[in-house]
Each structure stands twice: as C-alpha cells, then as structure tokens.
Amino acid sequence: MGLFILRRFGVMLLTALCLTFVVFFLTNLYPNLEKLAKTQGNQRMTDEQVQTWLDNRGYTDPLLIKYGRWLGVVPGFTNTLDDGQFVGSCARPGLPREDVPSFCGVLQGEWGYSTVFKEEVGEIVAKRLGNTAYLMFWVLVLMVPTALLVGVLAGMREGSVTDRSLSTFSIITTATPEYVSGVIFIAVFTSSAVGLKWFKGTATQAMDNPTFENFFLPVLTIALYGMGYIARMTRASMTEVMTAQYIRTARLKGVSFPNIVMKHALRNALIAPFTVIMLQVPWLLNGVVIVETLFNYKGFGWVLVQAAGNNDIQLLLAVSVVSVFVVLVTQLISDIGYVYLNPRIRIS
Amino acid sequence: MEPLTWTGFASFLNPILLIAIALVVISALVNMVISVFASSTPPQVNPDGTIAARGGLPDLISNILHWSFLAVVALVILYAVIGIFMGPAAGIVGAMSQRFLPVWIALVLLFSVSITFKRRLGLYGKLFDSPIGMIGFGLVMFWVFTGVLGALDLIVTHDPLSQVSGMKNKVPGTPLNDAEAGEYAWYLLGGDNLARDIFSRMIKGAWIVVQIAPLATLFAFMVGVTLGLPAGYYGGRLDTFLSFLANLILAFPVILLFYLLVTPEIVATGVPNYMAAVLFVFPIVFLAVLLNSRYYTQPSFRTPLLIVVLGVSIWLYLALISTEGYLVNNGKVAIPGLPAILDPFDIPGGILVVFVSVVFVNSPTVFRIVRGLALDIKTRDYVAAAQTRGEGPWYIMLWEILPNARGPLIVDFCLRIGYTTILLGTLGFFGLGLPPESPDWGSTINEGRKLLSIYLHPALPPALALLSLVLGLNLLADGLREESLKD
C-alpha cells in the first residue's frame, strides 16, 4: 500500500510538471505575450515597443529558462531599465532592491506575482480557494445525501413508478448543464418578471455574509448537475444488490422489506457510489467556474476566468497546479477508499 | 396587428391541461410515498384455486397516473394539431407549431417507415420497442430536422442577424411595427437585446449544433479507437505511455483548456491548425488499417479500394486543414497546403478551433473506454481462435474486438454527442471561439443572462432547446442500452 501511494505521488508530480509546462508553453506564445505587454504597458504600443517591453522584462528568453525560473531552479531575471527602474521576476513593488531574492520559484514557495490583481499569487489563490471551498462544502452537503437517497429509493424496486419517476428526474438533471439550470433558476426565482423573488440573482454578498437567500441558488445549480450521475450509479448498484442471492434468502426467511433494505442491501450498495462521488469532485470544478461567473461569486473559478482572460501567466500556472492536484488527489482517495470499503479486496 | 397570446383559440384547453399535469404530479408523488411505506397488497386466493390481484389504493393511484399522463400527451398533440391548421390564430404555440410543419412531416414519415420495418433494421429497429428510446429518438430527430430544414430557410421567420426597429427586448408574440408583404408579422418568441428574432436564432442555433456535435464526436471516436485498441491489446510500455497522455489531458479542467486554446491569440499562432493536422490524421489511419487488415489477402481488390478510399480521404483531409492554399499563414510561418483551386470548402479559424478543442477534450475519455473494452475482450475465446488462425494483430483488433465492443460504444456515442453539445454551449457561454453575433445556443444564453432579471424571453428558449436535445440524447442512449442488453 505504501509503495502504491508513493508511486501514485510520483505520477502525480510528473503529471503536474507536464501540465504546467503545457500551460507555460501556451501562455508564452508570442501573441499572448503581446497581449500581456499591451494590457500591462499601453494599448497603443507599436510592435517595436512591445518587443522592447518584453525584452526588458525577460519574457523573450528561451522557454526552458523561463520555466526553470518559475520552478525555482534557475536564478530569477533581473534588469535595470534606462530610467533606473528595477524590474525582475522576483522583484515586488515596495521591496528594496537588496532584499530581492535571487531564486523565487515554486520550490522556494513563491508562486509569483499576479499581473492582473497586483498581488501575490499565493495569497489570491488561498483567499479565493477559501470561498470556493465553502461553496463546494455546501454543494457536497446537498448533493451527496440527496443523490444517494434518490438512487436507493429508485433502485429498491426496479421498474416501479418510484423508480421511473426518480430515474427520469436524474436523467433530466444530468442533461441540464449548469448554465441552463442556473439561467432557469434565476429566471423563475429571482426575476421581477415572474415575481416570485424568493432568492437573490447574484451571490456577490454571499462572500461576506452567506445567507440562504443569496447562497442557495448557486449551490443548488452545481449540485443538481452532479446529482443525477451519482443517483444513477447508486441506482445501478442498488438494483444489482437487490437481485443478489443473499437478499433473496433474507426475503424467503421472512425479513421485512424495510429491514432488508436498511440492514442487508444498503451497505453493499454504497461501495460503488463512493468512487463515483470522489471522481465527481473534479467535475464540480467546471460547474464552479460556470456558476461563479453566472452568480458573480468571486472564488477559484472566477480567478481562473480572470487569469485566463488576461493571460496572467503565473496566476494561471498556480490555478492549473491546484486543479491538477484536486483531480489527482481525488483519484487517489477513490482508489484507496475503494480498497478500504470493499471487504472482498481488503481481506485478500 | 394584435399581439399574440400564448395559446389563442386553443385557450379552452389550458385548464384541462393544467388539471391533467397536476394529476400526474400528485399521483406520482403519492405513489412514491405509498410504495415506500405501504406493503403491497397480497393477491386474493379464490376458492377455485386461481388468484386475483386485489385493486387497492396503490392500484387506483397508478391507474390515475397512467391515464392522466396519457391525457397530457394527447393534449400536447392536440395543441400542435390545432396549431398546424389555425396558425397564429391559435396563439404563439399554434404559430410555432405551424412553422414546424416540415419537421412534423419529416418526423411522422421517419417514424412510420421505421416502425413498419423495425424487425429488419437490427438494433435501430429494436429502439422502437422501448418507449424511452422512442421519446429520446423523437427529441433528437426533432432537433436534427429543425437544424437541417432551418438551414434551408424553411422554418425561420426572420433573418437571425437582422435587426428590426422597435423590437428590442419585446415580449413573445409582439407584432412588427410595419410588416411588409411576405414578411412574417410577429416575433414569435420576442426580440433580443439587439432587436433580433429569438425564434429564428434558436432554429439557426440548432443547425450549428447539428453540424459540429456529431462530427466532432465521430472524430473523437476515431482518435480514441485508433489509439485505445492497441493500448488495450498490446499493453506494456505503449499502454503506459498512452494512458499517461490521456490522464494528462483529463487532469486539465475543461474550461481552463478552452481558455488556453480557444482565443484569437492562439488561433493567430496556428496551434489549432497543427492540432487539426495531427488529430484529423487518425480517421485516415483508421480507415487504411481497417480495410488493409481485412483485404490484404486479396491484393487485386485491396489495392484499388485503398487507392480510392485513401485518395478521397486525404483530399478531404487536406481540404479540411488548409485555408486559401495554406495550412498555416500568420505572417511569420507559412506552410503551403492544398492549392485553393482544389479546396472546395474553407473552415473559418473560429469554427476549426472549436472543433479541434472539442475533439481534443473528448478523445481521452473514448480512449479509456475503448482500452478497457479491449482489455476485457482480448481474453475471449474467439480472439484466441483468431490468433491461432494466424490473423494479424490489427485484424483481431478491428474485426474481432471492435465489433464485439459496439454495444457500449454506440451507447457512449449518443451520450457523448450530448456532452459535446454541452461543451459547445459552455464555449458560447464564455464567449469563446464562435463570433459574438453567432446564433448558437451558448452565446445566446450568455447574451440573454445579462438582462435576466427584467427580460426572461431571450435566454430561456435556447436554454430549453439545449436541455431538450441533451435530454433526448440521454434517453436515446438509455433506450439503446436497454435494447442492446436484451441481445
């Protein structure tokens, strides 16, 4: 088991390296750098001015060197401009020139400096990730129990009306992407045209003061899309368990139906959905980006959109490292959890 | 001209429909509660030894559910039929139903022909045995016909890009101020923020989806199958390497990938063209290997066949990836491609990049599915038999393993078209790729959501259209899965 986890960590590291390199490559393509120069410097710069701006700040160095600087294995770029201004990949506004470290990369714990927000990348990501974690927590609280309940109820008696209605419900939710359900919810529950006005159409205030009124719709929107899939998996697993020999034996010896479901079937039926739930978490990340844009909730997804839209290289790299980490860690947990939960694998 | 109401002449049906829907919902809920708590009534044993089911409360409820559901379906059809004959007199619903007349005809023809010959049509015919599958297929074909016929200008009422003065943000059913002769007199689903007809934009949006989604999914399948079969069959280093690549792409959040790939700056560098050049090779490789492995024992037949097939597909390939005689032409790099004379169609950079990135995102998942299926199937006896017979590895992969993996693959194909539709919508929602005035559903939803608290009508029709198409594909996949399991 230890070796297995160690190997997985190795693969994880390799994946993160490859992935950040791809992101690095794409964000450092010349048209992207040109856009960066124009948004940072001046929109009306000529091509030569763009070139000098980039040269002066080390953006035109070879790709591998720049990547090494970001990693922290190559000394940071430093340059003094003609007007005496000191620039460099490790320089920060307000930091005296003598204190600028020569290495500043991920290995030194420096995530870089965001060109859009004018703030340390590490701080931005930590703060926004906190907002998103809060959102995700409530999403999971709403999604997992509901999905399991729907799945178990549907799978309990295959082919019954309950099964059909709940299966229809879960198919509809899997067919409704967040931007569709979000728009429908906003239209029905918040607009003055329908007049219900039960909830608020934006979650901007929810960052400081989350209430049911301004926070429920974003949570519901993300939860619904993921819910259908988990429910269908739970249903499949439940129907399989309900046709197993030991359930029939229990029925034949006269155990009541509720007892069979609660004591005999449920535990075994919940092993498979666990894996699905863990693998669903990275999927929620997509939903988070859409919902945070739709409801104007400034979390991790919102940062991703801002960073990508403005070609903020270091912020984008940090964002991709975090998302890769989320994907791979959830995979690891689902693998370990599966082994741990399933007695047939655990004992052998 | 009077503004149209929703149902017009057919308004007398509204209360009946409401009652029927209420009955369906209530009886379904009651039924659910009962089935959880109440134990089923045991059948009654008659003195002559026969047994009879006792009609208890649950029975009554499920009867109500059954009949009220049928009533709802019948009423909806009735609305459509009244609409076909009365047009705008039967309100917005009627007028839309009349505009959709070509679609209804096509659907009725398709269904009647298919149901008549369903026993001879294999898996497709069996689809018509499952109600779920039929509903799904109906929904999907509705949008396919709408897309195709809409592209022929049969259904649309106005030009989707032209603006009509005085129609900005007008509610559904608003008449035009001074409609000229021959011009449709109403905006059936209202006008959007730029005074364009929402109904026509929704119809045109269907055409964009119908063009891109199935084709992109097909390409993703070609890539996934061509790489997944050898990975699963050979295993070893090849498998490790390809699986690592697939997991790498899958570890990217889709939206980050879109934001990195689908921007004007990236299009300017030509990266999508290079990716297209790589990804679109796979279908050719697939076709070549498929035919060669089957017919290499008959060179006299194989050689001309391969020349024709490969000639056509390479020509299409070059035409697809080259624009105006160049593969890439961005001022710095110019790689000449197919001469413009031989190039029958040019794909605009925006569409190409959308297409490529959707294929790129989908193919690793297909790869994993195909690899898993190949791993499973290669242990079967018929594969061992083929190996003993001395068949080559590619013959075994493509003519032994692939046909036996078709069930799950067809089901996944349907689901994946739905997923691709969602991805296209996501791209439009973030304003990536397609031009901003494009009528695709994602962009329209994105535009409409900005004024959502005041005007509902611009955002809802494309949202519901996308929902119904994806729902249809999901139901179709479910129906196919059910029917293919019965084999």
Interface residues (C-beta under 8 A of the other chain):
Chain A: V11 L14 T15 C18 L19 V23 L26 T27 L29 Y30 P31 N32 E34 K35 L153 R157 S160 V161 T162 S165 L166 I171 I172 T174 A175 T176 P177 Y179 V180 V183 I184 I186 A187 T190 S191 S192 A193 V194 G201 F257 P282 L285 N286 V289 I290 T293 L294 G301 L304 V305 A308 G309 N311 L316 V319 S320 S323 V324 V327 L328
Chain B: A28 N31 M32 S35 V36 S39 S62 L65 F244 N247 L248 L250 A251 F252 P253 V254 I255 L256 Y259 L260 L261 T263 P264 E265 I266 A268 T269 V271 G418 I422 G425 T426 F429 F430 G442 I445 N446 G448 R449 L452 S453 I454 Y455 L456 A459 L460 A463 L464 L466 L467 V470 L471 L473 N474 L475 D478
